[in-house]
Amino acid sequence: MVNRVNVSWSPEAQKQFNKIILYLLEHFGLPIAERFTEEVSDLINRIRENRRLCPNFSHKIHELHRCVIRKQASLTYMIAKKNIYIVSVFDNRTDHPHFA
């Protein structure tokens, strides 16, 4: 039996992800938006396999990790036992509260 790691998204992360998808649809079209969605899905599956795939992101919050999806976007997540919590998906070109 395989131990399945649960993944959940914060409301803010879901909102940020949707905003990025809408931007990609409006400016680059469906194929690019679909590719981004696939990249995020693939990344989450890799994180399920190796929860410490991405480096720690904050000295304040030990279990907060950041993955670069592509040079313009990153995803942060927290590990809690057998759970992964997607904290944010954000544009790397903007200020982000977790950088503080």
Secondary structure, DSSP 8 states (H G I E B T S, - for coil): -----EEEE-HHHHHHHHHHHHHHHHHH-HHHHHHHHHHHHHHHHHHHH-TT-S-B--SSSTTEEEEEEETTEEEEEEEETTEEEEEEEEETTS--GGG-
